[in-house]
Amino acid sequence: MTNKIEKVIKNCLECKQEYEAHIGDALGIKIEFGGGYCPTCRQKKLDEEERIEFEARQKETASKRENWRGECGIPLRFRESRVDKFDTKVDKSIVNMWHECGEYINQFSFSKPQGVKSLVMYSQGIWGVGKTYLACAISNGILDKWDNETGLCPVCFVSEPQLFLRVRSTYNRRGNDDRNHQETEEEIYRHLTRVPLLILDDVGKEEVSDPRFVQRVLFAVIDGRYQNMLPMVITANLNPDELDLHLGGNRGNSASMDRLTEMTGNIFWELRGQSYRDMSKRNG
């Protein structure tokens, strides 16, 4: 505990100018407040330390972003996709979706993702209109926006075929040997239903031999996120009626679609127009 404060004139260690130093006596030990620097130089040193610390945090954040960009599932082809780079000289429906994706990124909350709605983009029987690009642009935009609010990657990108392969691969687990750990089906669902934002791409793109498997897996994911009040972004080549059939089959089971409808506010975005890939071939 400091008993008294002594004021003395000293020369600053940095600028060498005289200043009034305050020296305290704590249990017989002399302590100089300010470390031998005048108020101006001391503030400069504090500002410099803050700048260095800020730049170190920014560098760490940027490094995490780039690591996550590779780990969260965004395809290499779309690692540079951004909403502001999207070609909007196309069908009006795509321009509207482009605006919606930009707003989605701006409004996404890392502290409370439970308040964010879900998005479904579909183009019935048309491929290459930009759904995957926009979904990846949302993923990249959210990662660009992330500023160390949470310690976990805020987004996961997976296509429906990839999801089915991951789940099926768990059926080949051998025994309980943890030396070469292979994820379980339960671990897959736990991750996909808890990550702040899940992007599920290419829903219904491929025909499947076991629709009951498809419906069971998709219900586990959709229901898990519904129960956790977490958003999804889905791209599909099916209109809402076809998507309902894909999710629930012809047995009238609309549980997944009912949840998805509520999560999106009953808004499904249709994208029309020509395939970018077809236009590129013609222009080439």
DRENVEX-116657 format. One line per 10 residues: for each residue x, y, z of C-alpha. Coordinates in steps of 0.05 Angstrom, whole numbers, padded with zeros to 5 digits, always signed. Each point is the difference from the previous one (the first is absolute). Layout:
# DRENVEX-116657
X Y Z  ...
//
This chain:
# DRENVEX-116657
+00000 +00000 +00000  +00028 +00068 -00020  +00008 +00047 +00059  +00020 +00064 -00034  +00012 +00031 -00068  +00064 +00040 -00014  +00006 +00048 -00058  +00068 +00008 -00033  +00026 +00030 -00065  +00031 -00051 -00046
+00021 -00007 -00073  -00044 -00045 -00044  +00035 -00063 -00023  -00028 +00010 -00070  +00000 +00075 -00017  +00050 +00021 +00055  -00044 +00059 +00019  -00013 +00017 +00073  -00066 -00020 +00030  -00031 -00006 +00069
+00005 -00073 +00022  -00043 -00030 +00054  +00036 -00050 +00045  -00036 -00042 +00051  +00025 -00038 +00061  -00031 -00070 +00005  +00026 -00037 +00061  +00067 +00034 -00006  +00006 -00012 -00075  +00004 +00061 -00046
-00048 -00005 -00059  +00000 +00051 -00055  -00067 +00008 -00035  +00008 +00003 -00075  +00064 -00041 -00003  +00046 +00059 -00012  -00038 +00030 -00059  -00033 +00068 -00004  -00076 +00000 -00009  +00006 +00013 -00075
+00050 -00056 -00013  -00037 -00047 +00047  -00064 +00010 -00040  +00037 -00011 -00065  +00028 -00066 +00027  -00070 -00022 +00023  -00028 +00018 -00069  +00055 -00039 -00034  -00011 -00060 +00044  -00075 +00002 -00016
+00016 +00005 -00074  +00046 -00060 +00002  -00050 -00040 +00040  -00056 +00019 -00048  +00041 -00020 -00061  +00018 -00066 +00033  -00075 -00014 +00013  -00017 +00019 -00071  +00055 -00046 -00027  -00025 -00057 +00044
-00072 +00012 -00022  +00020 +00001 -00074  +00039 -00065 +00009  -00060 -00033 +00033  -00046 +00024 -00056  +00044 -00030 -00053  +00008 -00066 +00037  -00075 -00005 +00009  -00012 +00017 -00073  +00037 -00064 -00017
-00029 -00041 +00056  -00074 +00019 +00000  -00013 -00033 -00067  -00002 +00057 -00050  +00022 -00031 -00067  +00068 +00025 -00024  -00033 +00027 -00064  -00041 +00048 +00042  +00050 +00022 +00053  +00002 +00069 -00032
-00075 +00007 -00012  -00029 +00064 +00029  -00068 +00032 -00007  +00031 +00064 -00028  +00035 -00040 -00054  -00063 -00034 -00025  -00022 +00016 -00072  -00069 +00032 +00008  -00011 +00011 -00075  -00047 -00059 +00000
-00072 -00017 +00016  -00035 +00047 +00049  -00014 -00059 +00048  +00075 -00009 +00008  +00011 +00074 +00012  -00052 -00002 +00055  +00034 -00061 +00031  +00067 +00037 -00005  -00028 +00057 +00041  -00030 -00049 +00050
+00067 -00035 +00009  +00035 +00066 +00014  -00052 +00017 +00053  +00005 -00069 +00029  +00075 +00009 +00012  -00011 +00070 +00030  -00054 -00023 +00048  +00032 -00065 +00022  +00014 +00001 +00074  +00058 -00040 +00030
-00024 +00013 +00071  -00071 -00022 -00015  -00006 -00041 -00064  -00066 -00027 +00028  -00032 +00065 -00024  +00021 -00010 -00073  -00049 -00029 -00051  +00015 -00056 -00049  +00006 +00007 -00076  -00020 -00048 -00055
+00022 +00014 -00071  -00026 -00045 -00056  +00001 -00003 -00076  -00047 -00053 -00026  +00035 -00044 -00051  +00054 +00053 -00013  +00073 -00007 +00019  +00055 +00052 +00001  -00042 +00062 +00015  +00043 +00019 +00060
-00031 -00033 +00061  +00064 -00033 +00024  +00040 +00063 -00014  -00048 +00042 +00042  -00001 -00052 +00056  +00076 +00001 +00002  -00001 +00076 -00004  -00043 +00000 +00063  +00050 -00048 +00034  +00059 +00044 -00020
-00036 +00064 +00019  -00015 -00026 +00070  +00072 -00023 +00009  +00025 +00068 -00025  -00047 +00033 +00051  +00022 -00044 +00058  +00044 +00039 +00048  +00017 -00049 +00056  -00069 +00003 +00030  +00001 -00075 +00012
+00055 -00052 +00002  -00036 -00048 -00047  -00008 +00002 -00075  -00068 +00033 -00013  -00018 -00036 -00064  +00000 -00070 -00031  -00010 -00013 -00074  -00020 -00070 -00024  -00035 -00026 -00061  -00056 -00051 +00007
+00041 -00055 -00035  +00059 +00014 +00047  -00046 -00004 +00060  -00027 -00068 -00022  +00070 -00026 -00012  +00022 +00022 +00069  -00059 -00033 +00033  +00008 -00065 -00039  +00074 -00003 +00016  -00017 -00006 +00074
-00034 -00067 -00014  +00069 -00030 -00015  +00030 +00014 +00068  +00037 -00059 +00029  -00004 -00012 +00075  +00016 +00053 +00051  +00072 +00013 -00017  +00012 +00074 +00015  +00071 +00001 -00027  -00027 +00017 -00069
-00063 +00037 +00019  -00054 +00003 -00053  -00059 +00047 +00011  -00065 -00031 +00019  -00068 +00017 -00029  -00018 +00032 +00066  +00062 +00045 -00004  -00018 +00021 -00070  -00070 +00022 +00022  +00027 +00033 +00062
+00047 +00044 -00041  -00049 +00016 -00055  -00056 +00018 +00048  +00043 +00045 +00044  +00044 +00039 -00047  -00027 +00072 -00004  -00014 -00004 -00075  -00007 -00062 -00043  +00002 +00005 -00076  -00031 -00062 -00032
+00014 +00001 -00075  -00030 -00039 -00058  -00060 -00030 +00036  -00036 -00049 -00045  +00051 +00005 -00056  +00013 -00075 -00004  -00049 -00057 -00002  +00006 -00046 +00060  -00015 -00074 +00006  -00024 +00004 +00072
-00047 +00059 +00011  -00013 -00021 +00072  +00074 +00009 +00015  -00002 +00069 -00032  -00061 +00021 +00039  +00028 -00026 +00066  +00066 +00036 -00008  -00030 +00066 -00023  -00052 -00001 +00055  +00054 -00010 +00052
+00037 +00061 -00026  -00060 +00045 -00011  -00035 -00019 +00064  +00064 +00008 +00040  +00010 +00070 -00025  -00074 +00016 +00008  +00003 -00022 +00073  +00064 +00041 +00011  -00031 +00059 -00036  +00060 +00005 -00047
-00003 +00021 -00073  +00015 -00038 -00065  +00014 +00022 -00071  -00024 -00053 -00050  +00009 -00003 -00075  -00042 -00048 -00041  -00021 -00017 -00071  -00070 -00017 +00025  -00061 +00045 +00006  -00034 +00002 +00069
-00048 -00057 -00017  +00057 -00044 -00026  +00043 +00019 +00060  -00058 -00021 +00046  -00002 -00067 -00035  +00075 -00008 +00005  +00000 +00016 +00074  -00063 -00039 +00018  -00012 -00051 -00054  -00067 -00020 -00028
-00027 -00020 +00068  -00024 +00069 +00016  +00055 +00012 +00053  +00012 +00075 -00004  +00034 +00007 +00068  +00066 +00025 -00031  -00035 +00046 -00049  -00045 +00029 +00054  +00061 +00018 +00042  +00038 +00028 -00059
-00061 +00043 -00019  -00002 +00030 +00069  +00076 +00011 +00001  -00002 +00038 -00065  -00063 +00040 +00015  -00034 -00038 -00057  +00045 +00034 -00052  +00035 -00043 -00052  +00042 +00038 -00050  -00005 -00024 -00072
+00059 +00016 -00046  -00012 +00000 -00075  +00042 +00015 -00061  +00054 -00033 -00040  +00056 -00044 +00025  +00066 +00038 +00010  +00037 -00062 -00024  -00041 -00004 -00064  +00011 +00075 -00013  +00075 -00009 +00012
+00003 -00057 -00050  -00036 +00042 -00053  +00042 +00061 +00013  +00064 -00042 -00001
//
